[in-house]
């Protein structure tokens, strides 16, 4: 009987010790840090940096290199976090990256989530916008203007003011976009035609302007030092030629990528407990 009792005590001690050892392996973190990752395809190179999770949310930096000669649009709201049994979409402004350029956006979700050691991230919302698309058929615009507003495609363009002088003429336009595509205005393509038929390029060659539905913005065009032989800008009627400057473009969606964001155990042990 004593031997049996002693065996039971030993078994209980072993079981208790084993359970305690297992329990000690569960590490509780105040923060979890994740490994940086880089992925790329023919259009973009994407790096996930500085990913961290806390009880109030998860965030990380998305760095994007545009490998194309077109514009790349990134819409974070089309991405999706898969945390345990919960799917969450971030709410962030979209990002426009110029040809062969780079930029970044912080993606952040807030909420009381169980901090995951690993989680799934659907990397979506990337679009390519070809700049070589044909422009809208847009009527020429007279300065001085008889009608200050015109529509072309999804654009409403309104003359906000102008100044005509012999040495220089400029005009400012307000723009709103209500189209269902992507709107582009390239002011570098705008020209003016003088009474003698000669055409002169706008010298304010700003970067292309990109519009989503509901976007408003403004732009200026200007001309200077046009020979008097072509007409005195202060006195003559000038015709603004839009050419292919204003266009509605159907964006080309870049396939989404599924990523598993992996815990950086060493960093989490050092800084997260």
C-alpha positions as CSV (number, residue, x, y, z in Angstrom):
1,X,0.0,0.0,0.0
2,X,2.9,2.3,0.9
3,X,4.6,1.5,-2.4
4,X,1.3,2.3,-4.3
5,X,0.9,5.6,-2.5
6,X,4.5,6.6,-3.2
7,X,4.0,5.8,-6.9
8,X,0.9,8.0,-7.0
9,X,2.8,10.9,-5.4
10,X,5.7,10.5,-7.8
11,X,3.3,10.4,-10.8
12,X,1.5,13.6,-9.5
13,X,4.8,15.4,-9.1
14,X,5.9,14.4,-12.6
15,X,2.6,15.4,-14.2
16,X,2.6,18.7,-12.3
17,X,6.2,19.4,-13.3
18,X,5.5,18.6,-16.9
19,X,2.4,20.8,-16.9
20,X,4.3,23.7,-15.3
21,X,7.1,23.4,-17.9
22,X,4.5,23.5,-20.8
23,X,2.8,26.5,-19.2
24,X,6.1,28.3,-18.8
25,X,6.6,28.1,-22.6
26,X,3.6,30.4,-23.3
27,X,5.1,33.9,-23.8
28,X,2.9,36.9,-23.4
29,X,3.8,40.0,-25.4
30,X,2.8,43.6,-25.1
31,X,4.0,44.1,-28.7
32,X,4.8,41.6,-31.4
33,X,7.4,42.6,-34.1
34,X,7.4,41.0,-37.5
35,X,10.1,40.2,-40.1
36,X,10.5,42.6,-43.1
37,X,9.6,41.1,-46.4
38,X,10.2,42.1,-50.1
39,X,8.2,40.8,-53.0
40,X,8.1,41.9,-56.7
41,X,6.7,41.3,-60.1
42,X,7.2,42.9,-63.5
43,X,5.5,46.1,-62.4
44,X,6.3,46.8,-58.8
45,X,8.7,45.9,-56.0
46,X,7.0,46.0,-52.5
47,X,8.7,45.9,-49.1
48,X,6.8,45.4,-45.8
49,X,8.8,47.2,-43.1
50,X,8.5,47.8,-39.4
51,X,5.4,45.7,-38.8
52,X,4.2,45.7,-35.2
53,X,1.1,44.6,-33.4
54,X,-0.3,45.7,-30.1
55,X,-3.7,45.1,-28.4
56,X,-5.0,48.3,-30.0
57,X,-4.0,47.6,-33.6
58,X,-1.5,46.6,-36.3
59,X,0.5,48.8,-38.6
60,X,3.4,48.6,-41.0
61,X,5.1,50.6,-43.8
62,X,4.5,49.6,-47.4
63,X,7.4,50.8,-49.6
64,X,6.7,50.6,-53.4
65,X,9.1,50.9,-56.3
66,X,7.4,51.5,-59.7
67,X,9.3,49.6,-62.3
68,X,7.2,50.8,-65.2
69,X,7.0,53.9,-67.4
70,X,3.4,54.3,-66.4
71,X,1.8,55.6,-63.1
72,X,1.0,53.1,-60.4
73,X,-1.9,53.6,-58.0
74,X,-2.1,51.9,-54.7
75,X,-5.5,51.8,-52.9
76,X,-4.9,50.4,-49.4
77,X,-8.6,50.1,-48.7
78,X,-8.7,47.1,-51.1
79,X,-6.1,45.2,-49.0
80,X,-7.3,42.9,-46.2
81,X,-5.9,41.7,-42.9
82,X,-6.9,38.1,-41.9
83,X,-6.4,38.0,-38.1
84,X,-7.6,34.8,-36.5
85,X,-11.2,34.5,-37.6
86,X,-11.6,38.3,-38.4
87,X,-11.1,40.0,-41.8
88,X,-10.3,43.7,-41.6
89,X,-9.8,46.3,-44.4
90,X,-7.6,49.4,-43.6
91,X,-8.8,52.9,-44.3
92,X,-6.0,54.9,-45.9
93,X,-5.6,57.4,-48.7
94,X,-4.5,56.0,-52.0
95,X,-1.0,56.6,-53.2
96,X,0.2,57.6,-56.7
97,X,3.7,56.6,-57.8
98,X,5.2,58.2,-60.9
99,X,7.1,56.3,-63.6
100,X,10.3,54.7,-62.3
101,X,9.7,56.4,-59.0
102,X,9.2,55.2,-55.4
103,X,7.0,56.1,-52.4
104,X,5.5,54.6,-49.3
105,X,2.3,54.5,-47.2
106,X,1.7,53.5,-43.6
107,X,-1.1,50.9,-43.4
108,X,-2.7,50.9,-40.0
109,X,-5.8,49.1,-38.5
110,X,-7.1,49.9,-35.1
111,X,-9.1,47.7,-32.8
112,X,-8.9,45.3,-29.9
113,X,-7.5,42.2,-31.6
114,X,-5.9,39.2,-30.1
115,X,-2.2,39.8,-31.0
116,X,-1.3,37.2,-33.6
117,X,2.1,35.7,-33.8
118,X,1.6,35.3,-37.6
119,X,-1.2,36.7,-39.8
120,X,-2.3,36.8,-43.4
121,X,-2.3,39.9,-45.5
122,X,-3.9,40.2,-48.9
123,X,-1.9,42.7,-50.8
124,X,-4.4,44.2,-53.3
125,X,-5.4,47.5,-54.8
126,X,-2.5,48.0,-57.2
127,X,-3.3,49.5,-60.6
128,X,-1.3,50.6,-63.6
129,X,-2.4,53.7,-65.4
130,X,-1.0,54.0,-69.0
131,X,0.0,57.6,-69.9
132,X,0.1,56.9,-73.6
133,X,-3.7,56.6,-73.8
134,X,-5.5,58.9,-76.2
135,X,-7.0,62.1,-74.8
136,X,-10.6,63.1,-74.6
137,X,-12.1,65.1,-77.5
138,X,-12.0,68.5,-75.7
139,X,-13.2,71.8,-77.3
140,X,-10.7,74.6,-77.7
141,X,-10.9,77.4,-75.1
142,X,-10.8,81.1,-76.0
143,X,-9.1,83.8,-74.0
144,X,-10.8,86.1,-73.2
145,X,-13.5,83.5,-72.4
146,X,-17.1,83.8,-73.5
147,X,-18.0,80.7,-71.4
148,X,-15.9,80.0,-68.3
149,X,-16.9,76.3,-67.9
150,X,-16.7,73.2,-70.0
151,X,-17.1,69.4,-69.6
152,X,-15.0,66.6,-71.1
153,X,-15.3,63.0,-70.2
154,X,-15.7,62.8,-66.4
155,X,-14.2,66.3,-65.9
156,X,-15.8,69.7,-65.2
157,X,-13.2,72.5,-65.8
158,X,-13.9,76.1,-64.8
159,X,-11.8,79.1,-65.5
160,X,-10.9,80.7,-62.2
161,X,-9.1,83.7,-63.5
162,X,-6.6,84.9,-66.1
163,X,-4.2,87.7,-66.8
164,X,-3.3,88.9,-70.4
165,X,-0.3,91.0,-71.0
166,X,2.1,91.6,-73.9
167,X,5.0,89.8,-72.2
168,X,3.1,87.1,-70.4
169,X,-0.4,85.5,-70.2
170,X,-1.6,82.9,-67.7
171,X,-4.8,81.3,-66.7
172,X,-5.9,79.2,-63.7
173,X,-8.6,76.4,-64.0
174,X,-10.5,74.6,-61.2
175,X,-11.2,70.9,-61.9
176,X,-13.6,68.3,-60.5
177,X,-13.7,64.7,-61.6
178,X,-16.9,62.6,-61.4
179,X,-15.9,59.8,-63.8
180,X,-15.7,56.1,-63.0
181,X,-12.3,55.6,-64.5
182,X,-9.0,57.4,-63.6
183,X,-8.7,61.0,-64.8
184,X,-5.4,62.4,-66.0
185,X,-4.4,66.0,-66.9
186,X,-1.0,66.6,-68.5
187,X,-0.5,70.3,-68.7
188,X,2.8,69.9,-70.6
189,X,0.6,69.0,-73.6
190,X,-1.4,72.2,-73.6
191,X,-0.6,74.8,-76.3
192,X,-2.0,78.1,-77.5
193,X,-2.7,79.2,-81.1
194,X,-2.2,82.8,-82.0
195,X,-4.1,84.7,-84.8
196,X,-1.4,84.0,-87.3
197,X,-1.9,80.2,-86.8
198,X,1.3,79.6,-85.0
199,X,1.2,77.4,-81.9
200,X,3.2,77.8,-78.6
201,X,3.6,75.3,-75.8
202,X,2.6,76.0,-72.2
203,X,5.8,76.6,-70.3
204,X,4.5,75.4,-66.9
205,X,5.3,71.7,-67.4
206,X,4.0,70.3,-64.1
207,X,3.8,66.6,-63.4
208,X,0.6,64.8,-64.6
209,X,-2.4,65.2,-62.3
210,X,-4.2,62.0,-61.3
211,X,-8.0,62.1,-60.4
212,X,-10.2,59.6,-58.7
213,X,-14.0,59.9,-58.6
214,X,-14.8,63.0,-56.4
215,X,-11.3,64.5,-56.6
216,X,-11.0,68.3,-57.1
217,X,-7.8,70.2,-57.9
218,X,-6.6,73.2,-60.0
219,X,-3.9,73.9,-62.5
220,X,-2.3,76.9,-64.4
221,X,-1.1,77.3,-67.9
222,X,1.1,80.2,-69.1
223,X,2.9,81.7,-72.1
224,X,5.6,84.3,-72.3
225,X,7.8,86.1,-74.8
226,X,5.6,85.2,-77.8
227,X,6.7,87.3,-80.8
228,X,4.6,90.4,-81.4
229,X,4.4,89.3,-85.1
230,X,2.2,86.5,-84.0
231,X,-0.1,88.9,-82.1
232,X,0.1,91.0,-78.9
233,X,-1.2,88.7,-76.2
234,X,-2.7,91.6,-74.3
235,X,-4.9,92.6,-77.2
236,X,-5.7,89.5,-79.4
237,X,-7.8,86.5,-78.9
238,X,-5.8,83.4,-77.9
239,X,-7.0,79.9,-78.4
240,X,-6.0,77.2,-75.8
241,X,-5.5,73.8,-77.5
242,X,-6.0,70.9,-75.1
243,X,-4.7,68.2,-77.5
244,X,-4.3,65.0,-75.5
245,X,-3.9,66.7,-72.1
246,X,-7.2,65.6,-70.6
247,X,-8.1,62.0,-70.6
248,X,-10.2,59.3,-68.9
249,X,-8.2,56.1,-68.5
250,X,-9.3,52.6,-67.6
251,X,-6.7,51.4,-65.0
252,X,-5.1,47.9,-65.4
253,X,-5.3,45.9,-62.2
254,X,-2.2,44.3,-61.0
255,X,-2.8,40.8,-59.5
256,X,-3.0,40.7,-55.8
257,X,-0.5,38.8,-53.6
258,X,-1.2,36.8,-50.4
259,X,1.5,37.3,-47.7
260,X,2.0,35.6,-44.4
261,X,3.5,38.2,-42.0
262,X,5.9,36.2,-39.8
263,X,6.8,37.0,-36.2
264,X,10.4,38.2,-35.5
265,X,10.8,36.1,-32.3
266,X,14.2,37.6,-31.4
267,X,13.0,41.2,-31.6
268,X,9.7,40.5,-29.9
269,X,11.5,38.8,-27.0
270,X,13.9,41.7,-26.7
271,X,11.4,44.6,-27.0
272,X,7.9,43.2,-26.9
273,X,7.4,41.7,-23.4
